[in-house]
Amino acid sequence: MRGILTIFLFAIFVSGFAQNQRPNIIIYLADDLGWKDVGFNGAKVVKTPNLDELAKQGMVFDNAFIASPACAPSRAALLTGLMPARNGAEENHTYPKSGIEVLTNRLQQNGYKIYAFGKVAHGKMNNECNWDFYHEKKVNLDKNVQEFFNKTKIDGPVCVMIGDRRPHVQWTSDNIYAPQKVDLPGYFIDTKETREHRARYYSDVTGFDETFGKNLSFLENLLGENTIMVMSSDHGAQWPFGKWNLYDEGIRTPLVVKWPEKIQKGQRTTAMVSWIDILPTLLDLTGSNIPENLDGKSFAKILLGETDVFRNEIYTTHSGDGIFNVYPIRSIRTKRYKYIKNLLPGCYHTNHSDLLRKDGAGAYWDSWDEASKTDKHAAEIISKYYQRPAEEFYDMQADPNEQNNLISNPYFQNEIKELRQKLAEWMLMQSDKKTVFRAPYLLSGPKPDKALIENIIDTK
């Protein structure tokens, strides 16, 4: 009897010790930060010293992707572990269906308190996340975070989620970069106005990095070594061929995970992961219950150095953004190839940038139109932006900027057929109805512009 009691008491002790060893968690999100626009991913002009230091201390994912390149569906996929067609947040500014679980609830069931600051979920979804505390203001994040924790007692494991609005438009007018010295992708039109806006975007990226550094230093001192730190961005930047597109500039995201003494410092992995995998991974690492039938899955073994293989394909969807972007797209990407299916090839692709042309956002578009009048290459870029073929196929190894559509190339027909079939099967499995949520802009009609948008709004 005494032996049984001893075993029982030992089991209670071990269980209590494990509970006390649960790591704290920090999830830090940028808004519209392009994956190449950070130092640890090779940026040459824009400076991100604090992010670069995090990369040295943790693991960098070279092939991390989001579920959908618009704010609301991307963040809904992160928080539910489900792709847009399954959770219900497909079009931008829409939210998961009633009854869809937010995965942070599983952390709370395991004794965690969730403290959220800034833009974590999107819009009203923040009100449905059951945070233990939520500070909705998106400015002065370092001040907000420090003021809260300086007067809050931490009596158990915590998950701190911080969402900075930068570098979402409108970009700052407090410019710290010289426009003539910024670098531009080859598929941009090089104008004075483009460079000025690029410098403002870079200034916001560096501003994000500065606040990130302050918050990380404060929180790590507060929470201690046993803390998992995750940094990422909800999708690419609001530039042509970025946000609202399924090119890598829209769907590939910076991702770094740090956990002292658990994750080896300074590692890079080529494993392919998705935003839907992040919370299942954190649930796994903390011993929290993981729901069945998620699209996301744990990549804990990647972090702990037990394997370097995870996903073979990444699926991504986009279903539009109100009346500004009515252009649904689906894609499948492997490490070598990408296949894109444009559901409305007979319609114009547009978004807020080219339609509204706001200062600090898309105002450079006027200079693009002007350049296209005399520059054939500029005209080709604009044409490629507005009009897309039904299918696109890229060799990402030979053509990482996705400039050479190989859909008709005889050499790649086997690969194209395979990825086309896999995407179709996946869409069927997802119950993707390929819904077009708004009236599209037919190529046979006028090219959409600000006047047309204003007329649509006025007639509603």
C-alpha positions as CSV (number, residue, x, y, z in Angstrom):
1,M,0.0,0.0,0.0
2,R,2.8,2.3,0.9
3,G,4.4,1.7,-2.5
4,I,1.3,2.5,-4.4
5,L,0.9,5.8,-2.4
6,T,4.5,6.7,-3.2
7,I,3.9,6.1,-6.9
8,F,0.8,8.2,-6.7
9,L,2.5,11.1,-4.9
10,F,5.4,11.0,-7.4
11,A,2.9,11.1,-10.3
12,I,1.3,14.2,-8.8
13,F,4.8,15.8,-8.4
14,V,5.8,15.1,-12.0
15,S,2.5,16.4,-13.3
16,G,2.8,19.6,-11.2
17,F,6.4,20.1,-12.3
18,A,5.4,19.7,-16.0
19,Q,2.6,22.3,-15.5
20,N,5.1,24.8,-14.0
21,Q,7.5,24.2,-16.9
22,R,5.0,25.3,-19.6
23,P,6.7,27.9,-21.7
24,N,5.3,31.4,-22.1
25,I,4.6,32.5,-25.7
26,I,5.0,35.7,-27.6
27,I,3.4,36.0,-31.1
28,Y,4.4,39.2,-32.9
29,L,2.7,40.1,-36.2
30,A,3.6,42.7,-38.8
31,D,0.9,43.9,-41.2
32,D,1.7,43.7,-44.9
33,L,5.4,43.1,-44.6
34,G,7.0,41.6,-47.7
35,W,9.1,38.5,-47.0
36,K,12.2,39.9,-48.7
37,D,12.0,43.2,-47.0
38,V,13.9,42.2,-43.8
39,G,17.6,41.9,-43.4
40,F,17.6,38.2,-42.5
41,N,16.0,37.4,-45.8
42,G,18.5,39.4,-47.8
43,A,17.2,43.0,-47.8
44,K,20.0,45.3,-48.9
45,V,18.6,48.8,-48.2
46,V,15.9,48.6,-45.5
47,K,17.4,48.1,-42.1
48,T,15.8,45.6,-39.5
49,P,18.5,45.1,-36.9
50,N,16.2,43.7,-34.2
51,L,14.6,41.2,-36.5
52,D,18.0,40.2,-37.7
53,E,19.1,39.6,-34.2
54,L,16.1,37.4,-33.5
55,A,17.0,35.4,-36.6
56,K,20.5,34.8,-35.1
57,Q,18.9,33.5,-31.9
58,G,16.2,31.3,-33.5
59,M,15.1,29.4,-36.6
60,V,14.3,31.1,-39.8
61,F,11.8,29.5,-42.2
62,D,12.7,30.1,-45.8
63,N,9.4,28.6,-47.1
64,A,6.7,30.0,-44.9
65,F,3.4,30.9,-46.5
66,I,0.1,32.4,-45.5
67,A,-3.4,31.0,-46.3
68,S,-4.8,34.0,-48.1
69,P,-3.2,37.4,-49.0
70,A,-5.7,39.7,-47.3
71,C,-5.9,40.7,-43.7
72,A,-9.1,39.1,-42.4
73,P,-8.9,35.7,-44.1
74,S,-5.2,35.4,-43.3
75,R,-5.7,36.1,-39.6
76,A,-8.8,33.9,-39.4
77,A,-6.8,31.0,-40.8
78,L,-4.0,31.6,-38.3
79,L,-6.4,31.6,-35.4
80,T,-8.6,28.6,-36.4
81,G,-6.1,26.3,-38.2
82,L,-8.5,26.1,-41.0
83,M,-8.3,27.3,-44.6
84,P,-10.7,30.1,-45.7
85,A,-13.4,27.9,-47.4
86,R,-13.6,25.7,-44.3
87,N,-13.6,28.5,-41.6
88,G,-15.9,30.8,-43.6
89,A,-13.7,33.9,-43.8
90,E,-13.0,33.9,-47.6
91,E,-13.4,37.5,-48.8
92,N,-11.6,40.2,-47.0
93,H,-13.5,41.8,-44.1
94,T,-15.4,38.6,-43.5
95,Y,-15.1,36.4,-40.4
96,P,-15.3,32.7,-39.4
97,K,-18.7,31.0,-39.3
98,S,-20.5,30.6,-36.0
99,G,-19.2,27.7,-34.0
100,I,-15.6,27.7,-35.5
101,E,-13.2,27.4,-32.6
102,V,-10.4,29.9,-32.0
103,L,-7.4,27.8,-31.2
104,T,-6.1,30.1,-28.4
105,N,-9.0,28.7,-26.4
106,R,-7.1,25.4,-26.2
107,L,-4.2,27.3,-24.6
108,Q,-6.6,28.9,-22.1
109,Q,-7.9,25.4,-21.2
110,N,-4.3,24.5,-20.4
111,G,-4.0,27.3,-17.9
112,Y,-2.7,30.1,-20.2
113,K,-3.9,33.7,-20.1
114,I,-4.0,35.4,-23.5
115,Y,-3.1,39.1,-23.6
116,A,-3.5,40.7,-27.0
117,F,-2.4,44.2,-28.2
118,G,-3.1,45.9,-31.5
119,K,-4.1,44.2,-34.7
120,V,-4.1,40.5,-33.9
121,A,-7.4,39.2,-35.3
122,H,-9.1,41.4,-37.8
123,G,-11.8,43.9,-36.9
124,K,-14.7,42.5,-34.9
125,M,-13.1,39.0,-34.7
126,N,-11.0,40.4,-31.8
127,N,-14.2,40.8,-29.8
128,E,-15.0,37.1,-30.4
129,C,-11.6,35.7,-29.4
130,N,-12.2,35.7,-25.6
131,W,-8.9,37.3,-24.9
132,D,-8.1,37.6,-21.1
133,F,-7.1,41.2,-22.0
134,Y,-7.3,43.1,-25.3
135,H,-5.8,46.6,-26.0
136,E,-7.1,47.6,-29.4
137,K,-5.0,50.7,-30.0
138,K,-2.5,50.2,-32.8
139,V,0.0,53.0,-31.9
140,N,2.5,53.3,-29.1
141,L,2.6,49.5,-28.8
142,D,5.7,49.5,-26.7
143,K,4.2,52.0,-24.2
144,N,0.9,50.0,-24.2
145,V,2.5,46.7,-23.5
146,Q,4.9,48.0,-20.8
147,E,2.2,49.9,-19.0
148,F,-0.1,46.9,-18.8
149,F,2.5,44.4,-17.6
150,N,4.0,46.8,-15.1
151,K,0.7,46.7,-13.2
152,T,-0.3,43.1,-13.9
153,K,0.7,40.1,-11.8
154,I,1.7,37.0,-13.9
155,D,0.6,33.9,-11.9
156,G,0.9,31.3,-14.6
157,P,1.9,30.7,-18.2
158,V,0.9,33.5,-20.6
159,C,0.6,34.0,-24.4
160,V,1.2,37.6,-25.5
161,M,0.0,38.4,-29.0
162,I,1.0,41.7,-30.5
163,G,0.0,43.1,-33.9
164,D,1.6,46.2,-35.3
165,R,-0.3,48.0,-38.1
166,R,3.0,48.7,-39.9
167,P,3.9,48.6,-42.7
168,H,0.3,48.7,-43.8
169,V,-0.7,51.7,-45.8
170,Q,-0.8,54.7,-45.4
171,W,2.9,54.7,-45.1
172,T,4.6,57.3,-42.9
173,S,5.5,60.7,-44.2
174,D,8.5,60.7,-41.7
175,N,10.9,59.4,-44.2
176,I,14.3,58.0,-43.1
177,Y,15.4,56.6,-46.5
178,A,16.6,58.6,-49.5
179,P,14.2,57.8,-52.4
180,Q,17.0,57.8,-55.0
181,K,18.8,55.0,-53.1
182,V,16.0,52.5,-52.5
183,D,15.9,49.3,-54.5
184,L,13.0,48.3,-56.7
185,P,11.9,45.0,-58.1
186,G,12.5,44.6,-61.8
187,Y,8.8,44.4,-62.4
188,F,8.1,47.9,-61.0
189,I,8.1,51.0,-63.1
190,D,11.0,53.2,-61.9
191,T,9.5,56.6,-61.4
192,K,10.2,59.4,-58.9
193,E,6.9,58.8,-57.2
194,T,7.5,55.1,-56.9
195,R,10.8,55.7,-55.2
196,E,9.3,58.2,-52.8
197,H,6.6,55.7,-51.8
198,R,9.1,52.8,-51.5
199,A,11.2,54.9,-49.2
200,R,8.1,55.6,-47.0
201,Y,7.3,51.9,-46.9
202,Y,10.9,51.1,-45.9
203,S,10.6,53.7,-43.2
204,D,7.6,52.0,-41.7
205,V,9.4,48.6,-41.9
206,T,12.3,50.1,-39.8
207,G,9.8,51.7,-37.5
208,F,8.1,48.3,-37.0
209,D,11.5,46.8,-36.2
210,E,12.4,49.4,-33.6
211,T,9.1,48.9,-31.7
212,F,9.5,45.2,-32.0
213,G,12.9,45.4,-30.4
214,K,11.7,47.4,-27.5
215,N,8.8,45.0,-26.8
216,L,10.8,41.9,-27.2
217,S,13.5,43.1,-24.8
218,F,10.9,44.1,-22.2
219,L,8.9,40.9,-22.5
220,E,11.9,38.5,-22.5
221,N,13.2,40.2,-19.3
222,L,9.8,39.8,-17.8
223,L,8.9,36.3,-18.9
224,G,12.3,34.6,-18.7
225,E,14.2,32.1,-20.9
226,N,11.4,29.6,-21.1
227,T,9.6,31.6,-23.7
228,I,8.6,30.7,-27.3
229,M,8.9,33.7,-29.6
230,V,7.1,33.7,-33.0
231,M,7.4,36.5,-35.5
232,S,5.7,36.7,-38.8
233,S,3.6,38.8,-41.2
234,D,0.0,38.3,-42.4
235,H,1.0,38.5,-46.1
236,G,3.0,40.6,-48.5
237,A,3.1,44.3,-48.9
238,Q,0.5,46.5,-50.7
239,W,2.5,46.8,-53.9
240,P,1.6,45.6,-57.5
241,F,1.8,41.8,-57.6
242,G,2.0,41.6,-53.8
243,K,-1.0,41.7,-51.5
244,W,-4.2,40.3,-53.1
245,N,-2.1,38.1,-55.4
246,L,-0.9,34.5,-55.2
247,Y,2.6,35.3,-56.4
248,D,5.3,34.8,-53.7
249,E,5.3,38.6,-53.1
250,G,1.8,38.1,-51.8
251,I,1.8,34.8,-50.1
252,R,5.4,34.1,-48.8
253,T,6.0,35.5,-45.3
254,P,8.9,36.1,-42.9
255,L,8.8,33.6,-40.1
256,V,11.2,33.2,-37.2
257,V,10.7,31.0,-34.1
258,K,13.0,31.2,-31.0
259,W,13.0,29.1,-27.9
260,P,16.3,29.2,-25.9
261,E,17.9,25.9,-25.2
262,K,15.2,24.1,-27.2
263,I,15.6,25.5,-30.7
264,Q,19.2,25.6,-31.9
265,K,20.4,29.2,-32.6
266,G,21.0,30.5,-36.1
267,Q,19.2,27.8,-38.0
268,R,17.4,28.1,-41.3
269,T,15.1,25.5,-42.6
270,T,13.7,25.0,-46.1
271,A,10.7,23.0,-44.8
272,M,7.4,24.3,-46.2
273,V,4.9,25.5,-43.6
274,S,1.7,27.5,-43.6
275,W,0.2,30.0,-41.2
276,I,-2.5,27.4,-40.4
277,D,0.3,25.3,-38.8
278,I,1.5,27.9,-36.3
279,L,-1.1,27.5,-33.5
280,P,-1.3,23.6,-33.8
281,T,2.5,23.7,-33.3
282,L,2.2,25.9,-30.2
283,L,-0.5,23.6,-28.8
284,D,1.8,20.7,-29.4
285,L,4.8,22.3,-27.7
286,T,2.8,23.3,-24.7
287,G,1.0,20.0,-24.2
288,S,-2.4,21.5,-25.0
289,N,-5.2,19.6,-26.7
290,I,-5.2,19.8,-30.5
291,P,-8.6,19.6,-32.2
292,E,-9.1,16.9,-34.8
293,N,-9.8,17.6,-38.4
294,L,-7.7,20.8,-38.7
295,D,-6.1,21.8,-42.0
296,G,-3.0,22.9,-39.9
297,K,-0.6,20.5,-38.3
298,S,2.3,20.7,-35.9
299,F,5.8,21.4,-37.2
300,A,7.3,20.9,-33.7
301,K,9.7,18.3,-35.0
302,I,11.2,20.8,-37.4
303,L,11.8,23.3,-34.6
304,L,13.3,20.6,-32.3
305,G,15.7,19.4,-35.1
306,E,14.1,16.0,-35.4
307,T,13.3,16.3,-39.1
308,D,13.6,18.7,-42.0
309,V,10.6,17.4,-44.0
310,F,7.1,18.7,-43.5
311,R,4.7,19.7,-46.3
312,N,5.1,18.8,-50.0
313,E,2.7,21.4,-51.2
314,I,1.3,24.7,-50.1
315,Y,-2.3,25.6,-51.1
316,T,-3.4,29.3,-51.1
317,T,-6.6,31.0,-51.9
318,H,-7.8,34.5,-52.5
319,S,-11.5,35.5,-52.9
320,G,-11.5,39.2,-53.2
321,D,-11.8,42.4,-51.2
322,G,-15.1,44.2,-51.6
323,I,-15.7,46.2,-54.8
324,F,-12.0,47.0,-55.0
325,N,-10.6,43.6,-55.8
326,V,-13.0,41.1,-57.5
327,Y,-10.5,38.6,-58.7
328,P,-10.7,35.1,-57.1
329,I,-7.5,33.0,-57.4
330,R,-6.3,29.6,-56.3
331,S,-2.8,28.1,-56.3
332,I,-0.6,25.2,-55.4
333,R,3.1,25.6,-54.8
334,T,5.9,23.0,-54.3
335,K,9.5,23.9,-53.6
336,R,10.2,23.9,-57.4
337,Y,6.9,24.8,-59.1
338,K,3.8,26.9,-58.8
339,Y,0.5,26.5,-60.6
340,I,-2.0,29.4,-60.4
341,K,-5.7,29.2,-61.4
342,N,-7.3,32.6,-62.1
343,L,-11.1,32.0,-61.8
344,L,-12.0,35.1,-63.8
345,P,-9.5,35.5,-66.6
346,G,-12.0,37.5,-68.7
347,C,-12.1,40.3,-66.0
348,Y,-9.8,43.0,-64.8
349,H,-7.6,42.5,-61.8
350,T,-7.6,45.6,-59.6
351,N,-7.2,46.6,-56.0
352,H,-7.2,49.6,-53.6
353,S,-3.8,50.8,-54.9
354,D,-4.6,51.4,-58.5
355,L,-8.2,52.4,-57.9
356,L,-7.9,54.9,-55.0
357,R,-4.3,56.1,-55.6
358,K,-4.0,57.7,-52.1
359,D,-0.9,59.5,-50.9
360,G,1.2,57.1,-49.0
361,A,-0.4,54.1,-50.7
362,G,-1.1,54.0,-54.5
363,A,-0.5,57.6,-55.6
364,Y,2.5,56.5,-57.7
365,W,0.1,54.8,-60.1
366,D,-0.4,58.1,-61.9
367,S,3.3,58.2,-62.8
368,W,3.0,54.6,-64.0
369,D,0.2,55.5,-66.4
370,E,2.2,58.4,-67.7
371,A,5.3,56.3,-68.2
372,S,3.3,53.7,-70.2
373,K,2.5,56.2,-72.8
374,T,6.0,56.3,-74.1
375,D,7.7,53.3,-72.5
376,K,6.8,49.8,-74.0
377,H,8.2,47.9,-71.0
378,A,6.1,50.1,-68.6
379,A,3.0,49.4,-70.8
380,E,3.7,45.6,-70.6
381,I,3.9,45.7,-66.8
382,I,0.6,47.5,-66.5
383,S,-1.0,45.1,-69.0
384,K,0.3,42.2,-67.0
385,Y,-1.1,43.7,-63.8
386,Y,-4.7,44.2,-65.1
387,Q,-5.1,41.1,-67.3
388,R,-4.2,37.6,-66.3
389,P,-4.5,34.3,-68.2
390,A,-6.7,31.5,-66.9
391,E,-3.6,29.5,-65.8
392,E,-0.1,30.3,-64.8
393,F,2.8,28.0,-64.2
394,Y,6.3,29.0,-62.9
395,D,9.6,27.3,-62.3
396,M,10.4,28.9,-59.0
397,Q,14.0,27.8,-59.1
398,A,14.8,29.4,-62.4
399,D,12.3,32.2,-62.2
400,P,11.7,33.3,-58.5
401,N,10.1,36.5,-59.5
402,E,7.4,34.7,-61.6
403,Q,8.0,36.6,-64.8
404,N,7.9,33.7,-67.3
405,N,4.6,31.9,-67.5
406,L,5.4,28.4,-68.7
407,I,1.8,27.1,-69.0
408,S,2.2,26.4,-72.7
409,N,5.7,25.0,-72.6
410,P,5.7,21.4,-73.8
411,Y,8.5,20.4,-71.5
412,F,6.5,21.1,-68.3
413,Q,3.1,19.6,-69.3
414,N,3.4,16.5,-67.0
415,E,4.1,18.8,-64.0
416,I,1.3,21.1,-65.0
417,K,-1.2,18.3,-65.3
418,E,-0.2,16.9,-61.9
419,L,-0.5,20.2,-60.0
420,R,-3.7,21.1,-61.8
421,Q,-5.2,17.9,-60.7
422,K,-4.0,18.2,-57.2
423,L,-5.4,21.7,-56.9
424,A,-8.8,20.6,-58.2
425,E,-8.9,17.6,-55.8
426,W,-7.9,19.8,-52.9
427,M,-10.6,22.4,-53.7
428,L,-13.2,19.7,-53.8
429,M,-12.0,18.4,-50.5
430,Q,-12.3,21.9,-49.0
431,S,-15.8,22.3,-50.4
432,D,-14.5,25.4,-52.2
433,K,-17.5,26.7,-54.1
434,K,-15.3,29.2,-56.1
435,T,-17.8,31.9,-55.0
436,V,-17.5,35.3,-56.7
437,F,-18.7,37.7,-54.0
438,R,-19.1,40.9,-56.0
439,A,-19.8,41.9,-59.6
440,P,-16.5,41.6,-61.5
441,Y,-15.2,44.1,-64.0
442,L,-15.3,42.5,-67.5
443,L,-12.5,43.1,-69.9
444,S,-15.2,44.0,-72.5
445,G,-16.2,46.9,-70.3
446,P,-14.4,50.0,-69.1
447,K,-11.2,49.6,-67.0
448,P,-12.2,50.3,-63.4
449,D,-11.0,53.5,-61.9
450,K,-11.8,55.7,-58.9
451,A,-14.7,57.4,-60.7
452,L,-16.3,54.0,-61.4
453,I,-15.8,52.9,-57.7
454,E,-17.3,56.1,-56.4
455,N,-20.3,55.7,-58.7
456,I,-20.8,52.1,-57.4
457,I,-20.7,53.4,-53.8
458,D,-23.1,56.3,-54.6
459,T,-25.7,54.0,-56.2
460,K,-25.8,51.5,-53.3
